[in-house]
Amino acid sequence: MALTQEDLQSIQNLMFGMEDRLVARMDEQNQNLEDRLITRMDEQNQKLRDELVVRMDEQNQKLRDDLTIRMDEQNQKLRDDLTIRMDEQNQKLRDDLIARMDIKGRELENSILEEVDRVQEISTKHYNRLDMKIDNLTKVVNGIQMETGTIQLLVENVSDLQERVGKLEKIVYHTA
């Protein structure tokens, strides 16, 4: 019995359907296997991380404690040494400063008094010059005010004359 083209096509369709189901089943099994492996690796990684964190915390705390003790001892020694040195230097500095301040205080007082006299002379001269300038400006302002009044009067007269000329022109042009 010979297979027809339709039979071959049906067999081919069945084979493709079986292949698709096999591929889908293998994909599902691969995904399940991958998910289980990832979960197991995540659990092992987390356990390893937790153990490392605990060990590192313990070592860090021990190191901190050791360093704290050493630093406290060194800091105390350094404080003591610095306190002694600073006290000695501060006393010497106080004595030197007191002597210098006395001398400088007298010099500064004399300089200030001289400068006050000089500034007072300069300010008096400056005040006198300003007073003269203000007097001159007052004269100029008064002159300008008088000129402004005269100009205002001239402007009013010109305006009045223009008005009169305008009226005369109207009369002359209307009667002519």
Secondary structure, DSSP 4 states (H G I P E B T S, - for coil): -PPPHHHHHHHHHHHHHHHHHHHHHHHHHHHHHHHHHHHHHHHHHHHHHHHHHHHHHHHHHHHHHHHHHHHHHHHHHHHHHHHHHHHHHHHHHHHHHHHHHHHHHHHHHHHHHHHHHHHHHHHHHHHHHHHHHHHHHHHHHHHHHHHHHHHHHHHHHHHHHHHHHHHHHHHHHHH-
